[in-house]
């Protein structure tokens, strides 16, 4: 017999049915009573039965879900030997079958590798199973949809994929949906169900396969009763209904269940052949069952039991989504609407209200629930806000595990096999959290691998024997450095060997079958003791009180192993490319989810309007009532689109699919009605003005609908409420306190806000732990110390604090070993100098060839080239092109073969770079030869080390002396001068210094004045000192300090330019820059054939023979002043370094900015918005700089 229990939401259907079952079970102890509810209701329903039972026991009553009913029957009838294919397994099979079918899937096949697409396919296949859609039904849809080519192609693909999917798993697995089919066959053999009374409660409707189960239950049971939600004014037996009706789903369910009963009666011959048709039988049945005791139950109370005593909420239940024109005119506070600017603020205001209900109104947390229009957008915000307010919440949401360390470990191991030890994959594997390598050792190995360019399987499976690059060596090397380096290499080799051994089984199986790859993974997992490590993670999170995380780590091992075993069982001995295996495994991993149950009895449930089932709550907060969430955007993007489904529905083929998006929107109104009528006391609805992306969003239609029902109802904006109302707990107030402090520090806080700041400051400062949870969260320590830190942050400003003298000396030593580049770095920013040369911080060494390497190669080749010419005593002016190219090629080959672990031969890009270097250097030596030929100077030294100059004052500088003139602190300068050219006459030695630059650099007296360009002048000072030693008493005269840009430039011109003209233009482009002694004789020595502007040096003459204004020349007196100034500047910088000067003082000059390419931007904390930080504006021009140099030297 089929019975119904009809009543509105909150009318007491569940309570009444449980009471009836208990009463009947006590009098009829031989009958089993089964209460079948949705999965989420089983625990709560069991508690209700136990609580209401006189003996507080279940006895002959059992509470089950469809899933648990299946297990019970299968166990009883010995049908539990089959393996069930879960969602993850279904994804694995679909991916594999799609790969096998290949091009036969013309529409679906090419998209199966797109992220998320397989979930859409799986959802559609599951729908076919849930709705019992056979191949014949799909054939019907295929035939009828011929007019829409795209839809027809999709249905063809789905039909093929569905049939092949079923064939693939046949005899191996059954799907979750198919368990109900097997249940239908097992029900007649179940003694548990025979003559039982079965009640379905909490359902809004059923799928076709569930209807078949219910039909079979009606066949064997004494009675089946179904509770359904419908208003007292509605007729549940209505012969027809519109899809927009609020209780359409209930009427449809009644009709479908009565059809099932009618079919059963005909099958069992209760209705004889030729008996009444369905419509006639239905009228008779409904008339009988609605009018007799023991028939259908109608609860027609005008005011439902749940809302007795709350007329405002009772009015909502009676009028929501109805066509009534009534309006509630009494004053009420049971229903409140509020808005907030952002989602975060909306959540915060909700937490304030929840806290108020608990502290001021005596609510328990379990009396309160929160539902969200879009739980995905709110879940993390709620979790963070609840922690601030110390509100226990349980978020009813499954958690994906794609980022779990165990899954990361397996994925990265497979990626290593696929890529052949790609750098990113190896260190992802090492840092997955599942290996035994420490963070420090992993960093060390990473530095080693990146510095030496170790790539590929052959390199990783060969012994590590090369030493760590020099820059990774300890700064203060001791005598046993050699031993330590060898120990380090041995340690790194041990790590390499361990990684290689761990991954060997997987490499060996990479070309094998699915079973072989799976076995290799399982061996790797077992040998690495992954289960024990996950257990330790679980215990760690349990100690920290993070039960959700502990649950995740408790379940992940079993779920991953299940996926691997399913792959092995489903794909078996099929050969599988390792990439394909990884893709299939990734699909399975993507389907792994962990669900939890509430850990605390007293907590706030947070869920969505469809999944979450609520009972016995006093207050409900409905957040995210925004357009797009209510109604939810159900359409778009699926395999069968909204338009496809609507088209198939209108074909009226008799094939039932899941509701169309339009139908789903109407069904969603029923869920809204059921949720909004759950609370007995308070209902809060809220929405935000902006979404997570900062875009404006509108409130949902539900807001205006409710406002139209209640006269005078307005939307509040609680965030604009007074300070006192917004300050409810310390955890939440910290952000407000920090903001008020910051505004106060900037001087923009008004008088009223100052009072608020003072009050809040004292409250937080004097806070003591009020509860055990406060103590656990560290609130006990939130007193003066914490407030002090907050104050320091709010009033943060930069203040220069030099290093103590003894610390500076410990870092640098009393004898400061320095270089001109270091001094220029100090001039650029003292703090950057401290980080680089004091602390020794530098960027990671990479096995790469960049601009700095280019400069080193240029210098090295030119050193070898020039040195060989000097060694052979060849005159530059007599050097032939052939001989020059021969010497250059030899120098270039030696350099390329030896430079940076043969990096220039490591790949095609660097080989191209080698060719480019050759082209540039060929141009360079040709130009240098030309420049030398224009004057009287000859190269005398190349790459001359300062040490060759001996102990000269220019590089051995006394910084401080004691009373007896003993040097206490000194500075030794190191460096190499690229090239020194000399020219002699009877009384003088003229010196020219050239510095080769791979980037275009020009001499600037302003930069020199600020200490940013000391190099050339210092080089000249050293060159002069060296020349003086060898001059035989002749006067040493600075002739020029020059930069040469090593480049092969492009020049502008027409297409018909002759090669000689092009060459001449290139020579002009490569003219040196710098400073030249304006003595005419010296200029002639540098370039003896100037006609207008020189193409060798930065000098030109006017028609009258005067030096042009554009020339870079200085008098001998001015150069002497510059030289003395540089000496003074170098000494000043040396003293400042040893005095601990570490100011954060970057500069800006013209278009240059010290911070722009600084490697230490992430360390120094420079921010021009923070008081005390500022950049030095260096705005002198060369003329003013020269004047100051004269005055200060």
C-alpha positions, 0 to 999 in steps of 0.5 A, a space after each residue: 500500500 502506498 500512503 502520502 503525508 502532505 504538509 507545509 514546511 514546518 508543519 510537523 510531517 517528520 515529527 508526526 511520522 516518527 511518532 506514528 512509527 514509534 507507536 506502531 513499532 511498540 504494538 507490532 513488534 514483529 514488523 520492521 519499520 524502515 525510515 529512509 532519508 537523504 544521506 545528510 539526514 541519517 544521523 539527525 533522524 536517528 537522534 530524533 527517533 532515540 529521543 522521542 522513543 519511550 525507551 530511548 532506543 531504536 528497537 525494530 526501527 532502522 534509519 537508512 539512506 538509499 545507499 545504506 539500504 542497498 548495502 543492507 540488502 546486498 549483505 543479506 542476499 549475498 550480492 555484495 561481491 561486486 566492485 563499485 566504480 566511484 566517480 574517480 573510477 568513472 572518470 578514469 574509464 571515460 578518459 581511457 575509452 575516449 582515447 581508444 575511440 579517438 576520432 570516432 568521437 567527432 565532437 567530444 573526443 577533441 575536447 576530452 583533454 581540456 580541464 574540466 571537460 571530462 567532468 561534464 561528460 561524466 555528469 551526462 553519463 551519470 544522468 543517463 544512468 540515474 534516469 534509466 536512459 537506454 541505448 534505444 532511448 538515445 537512438 530515439 533522441 538521435 533520430 529526432 534531433 536530426 534538424 539540429 546538426 550540432 546537437 545530433 553530433 553530440 548525441 551520437 558521440 554520447 551514445 557511442 561513448 556510453 555504450 563503450 563505457 558500459 562494455 568496458 566495465 562489464 564484468 569488472 565493475 558496476 557504477 554507483 547508479 547501477 547499484 540501485 538496479 541490482 537492488 531492484 533485483 535483490 529486493 524480492 529475496 530480502 526477508 528484511 523488507 518482506 512485510 515491512 513498513 517503509 517511510 520516505 522522509 525529507 525528499 523533494 522528488 526521485 529519479 526514475 531508477 529510485 522510482 523503480 526501487 520504490 515500486 519493488 519495495 511496494 511489491 514486498 512491503 506491507 506499506 510505503 509512506 512518502 512525506 512531501 511538502 505542499 501548502 494546505 491550500 494546494 491539491 496534491 492530486 491535481 491531474 495537471 500542473 504548471 512548471 512554475 508552480 511552487 509545489 510542482 515537484 510535489 505534484 509530479 512526485 505524487 503522480 509518478 508514484 501513483 503510476 508506479 503503484 498502478 503498474 504494480 497492481 496490474 503486474 500482480 493482477 490486483 487490477 484485472 485486464 480490462 479494469 479501470 485505466 490509470 486516470 479512473 483508478 487514480 480518482 478512486 484511489 485518492 478518494 479512498 485514501 484521503 478520507 479514511 483512517 490509515 490513508 493519506 495524511 493531510 496537515 492543514 494547520 493554517 499556522 505551521 507548528 514550527 512557527 507557532 508564536 511567530 506570526 511574521 515568519 508564519 506569514 512568510 511561509 503562507 505567502 512566499 512565491 504564492 499568488 496572494 496579495 496579502 501584506 504583513 502590516 504589524 511591526 516585526 523584527 523576525 525577518 531582517 534584511 541587510 546589505 554590505 559593500 563587499 562579501 568580506 564585510 557581509 560575512 563580518 556583519 553576519 558574525 557580529 550578529 551571530 555573536 550578539 545572538 549568543 552573548 545577548 540572547 542566550 542562543 547556542 551556536 547549534 541554534 544558528 545556521 548559515 546558508 549561502 547563495 554561492 558557498 564557493 565564494 563564501 566558504 573561506 571568508 566565513 572560515 577566516 571570520 569565524 576564527 577572528 570571532 571565535 565562533 565554531 563553524 562546520 562548513 558542509 562542503 567536500 574538499 578536493 585534494 589535488 594540492 595534498 603533499 601525497 598527490 603532489 609527490 606522485 604527480 611530480 615523480 611521474 613528471 620527472 619520468 616524462 621530462 627526464 629530470 626537468 629541474 622544476 619537476 625534481 625540486 617539486 618532488 623534493 619539496 612535496 613534503 613526502 621525501 626525507 630531504 631537509 629544506 637546507 639540503 634541498 636548497 643546496 642541491 638546487 644551487 648546485 644543479 642550477 649553477 652547473 646546468 645539470 639537466 637530463 636523465 644521463 646527467 642525473 644518473 651519473 655521479 656528481 663529481 664537479 665541485 660547487 661553483 666558487 661563489 657558493 664557497 664560504 667567505 672565510 675559508 679555513 685550511 680545511 676548505 678542500 676537505 669540506 668541498 669534497 664532503 659537500 660534493 659527496 653529500 650532494 652525490 648521496 642525495 642524487 643517488 637516493 633520488 635516482 634509486 627512488 625513481 628507478 622502478 618508475 623509469 623502468 616501467 615507463 614503456 610498460 602496461 598500466 599494471 606495471 606502471 601502477 606496481 612501480 608507483 606502489 613500490 615507490 610509495 611503499 619504499 618511501 614509507 608514505 603511509 607512515 609520513 601521512 600518519 605523522 601529518 595526521 597526528 600533527 594536525 590533531 595536536 594543532 586542533 585542525 580536525 579537518 586537515 587531520 581527516 584529510 591526511 587520514 583518508 588520502 592514502 586509502 583514496 589514492 591507493 584505490 585510484 591506482 588499484 582501479 587503474 590496474 584493474 580497469 586498464 590492466 595489461 594494456 600498453 600505456 604511454 606514461 603521459 597518458 597514464 599521468 593524464 588518466 591519474 590526474 583525472 582520478 585525483 581531481 575527483 578525490 574529495 574528503 567529506 567531514 562530519 561536525 566535530 563539535 555538538 555546539 557549532 554553526 552549520 554553514 551550507 548551501 540551499 540544496 545540499 544542506 539539510 537543516 533541522 531545529 534551528 532558531 536563527 538562519 542567516 542567508 548570505 549572498 542573496 545576489 543576482 546570479 546566485 539566486 537563482 543560481 546560474 545552472 546553465 551554459 558550458 555543459 555537454 548538453 546546453 540549456 538550448 539543447 535540453 529545452 529542444 529535446 524536452 519540446 520534442 516530447 519523445 517520452 525520454 526523461 532527462 534531468 530538469 532543464 535550467 528553466 525547470 531547475 530555476 523553478 525547482 530552486 524556489 521550492 528549496 528557497 521556500 523550505 530553507 526560509 521556513 526552517 528558523 523558528 525565531 529569526 531570519 536574516 537575508 543579506 547581499 553585497 554591493 560588489 563581488 570578489 572582482 570588485 564589480 557591482 552586483 544587484 540584489 536577487 529578486 528574492 529581496 524585493 519579493 520579501 520586501 513586498 510582503 512586509 509593510 515598511 520593511 527596509 534594508 539595513 546597512 550595519 557597517 555604517 552603525 556607530 563604533 560601539 555596535 561594530 566592536 564586539 570582540 578583540 579578534 575582529 577589532 584588531 584590524 580596526 585598531 590598526 587602521 585607526 592607528 595608521 590614520 592617526 600617524 598620518 594626522 588625518 584622524 578626526 576628534 571623534 575617531 581619536 576617542 574611538 582609538 583611545 577606547 579601543 587601544 585601552 580595551 585591547 591593551 588590557 585584554 585578559 583571557 576570558 575563556 579556555 579558547 582565549 588561552 588556547 588561541 594565545 589571547 592571554 598574551 594580548 596585552 601591552 607587548 602586542 599593542 606595542 608591536 601594533 603601534 610600531 607597525 602603525 607608526 612605522 618609519 625609516 630611521 638610519 641606524 649605522 652598524 656599531 663600529 666593532 660589527 663593521 670591523 668584524 664584517 670588513 676587517 680593519 684592512 678593508 679589501 675593496 674595489 672601485 665597483 664596490 665603492 660605486 655600489 656604496 655611492 649608489 646605495 649604502 644598504 645595497 653595498 652592505 647586503 652584497 659585500 657585508 652580508 655576502 648576499 647574491 643572486 643564485 648562480 645560474 647555468 646561463 649566459 647573460 649580459 654580464 657573461 658577455 662582458 666577461 667573454 669580451 674582456 677575456 678574449 681582448 686580453 688574450 688578443 692584445 696580450 699576444 700582439 704585445 708578446 710577439 712585439 707586433 706593431 699595431 700599425 703593421 698588423 695585417 687583417 689576416 694575422 689579426 683574425 688568426 690571433 683573434 680566432 685562437 683567443 676566441 676558441 680558447 675562451 669559448 672552450 673553457 668559459 663557464 663549464 663550456 656553457 657556450 657549447 651547451 645549446 643552439 641558443 648559446 652557439 648562436 651567441 658564440 657566433 655573435 661574439 665572434 662577429 662583434 669582436 671581429 668588428 672590435 679589433 678592426 676598429 681598435 686597430 683603426 683607432 690606434 693607427 690614427 694616433 701615436 699611442 701604442 698599447 703597453 698593458 692589457 688587463 693589468 692587475 693593480 697588484 702589478 703596480 706594487 705598494 702605491 698610495 693610490 691603491 693602498 690608502 690609510 684611512 685612520 692613524 693613531 697619535 704616532 701616525 701608525 695606520 689603524 685602518 686602511 683600504 687596499 683597492 683591487 682591480 684590473 685595467 683593460 688597456 693602457 696605451 703609452 706615448 713618449 717624447 723626450 720629456 713626457 710619458 703620455 698615458 691613455 686608459 681604455 675601459 671596454 664596456 659591453 653596454 654603452 656608457 658615457 663619462 659624466 662629471 656629475 656622476 663622478 661628483 656623486 661617486 657613481 663613476 670613479 673607475 676611469 679616474 682611479 685607473 688613470 691614477 694607478 696607470 700614472 703611478 706605474 708609468 712613473 716607476 718606469 719613466 726614467 724621470 720623465 713627466 707622466 701626463 694623463 692624455 685621456 680616459 676613455 670607454 670603448 663600447 664593444 658592439 657591432 652597431 647598425 647604422 642608418 642609411 639608404 640601401 645603395 650605400 657603398 661598403 666603405 661608406 657603411 664601414 666609416 659610419 660604423 667607425 663613427 658609431 664606435 668612437 670612444 667616449 670619456 675625457 680628453 686632455 684639451 692640450 692640442 699636442 696631446 689631441 694630435 697624438 690621439 688622432 693626428 687627422 681630425 677634420 671637423 669631428 674626430 671618429 676616434 675620440 670625443 673631440 671636434 674642432 670648429 672651422 676656426 680651429 677651436 675645440 667644439 662645445 660638444 667635445 669632452 675635454 678638460 685642462 690639465 689643472 682641471 684633471 688634477 682637481 678631478 684626480 684629487 677629488 676622486 682620491 678624497 672621495 675614495 678615502 671618504 667612502 672607505 671611512 664611512 664603510 668602516 664606520 658602519 654606514 648602511 643607509 637606505 639611500 638610493 638615488 635618482 639621476 636623469 633617467 637612472 634609478 638605483 632601485 630599478 634593477 637592484 637585486 635587493 628590492 625585496 629585502 631593503 623594504 624601501 617604500 617612499 610612502 613610509 616616512 623616512 624613506 626617500 631617494 636622493 635627487 642628483 640633479 647637478 649638470 656636468 658644468 656645476 659638478 666641475 665647479 664643485 670639484 674644483 672647490 672641494 678638491 
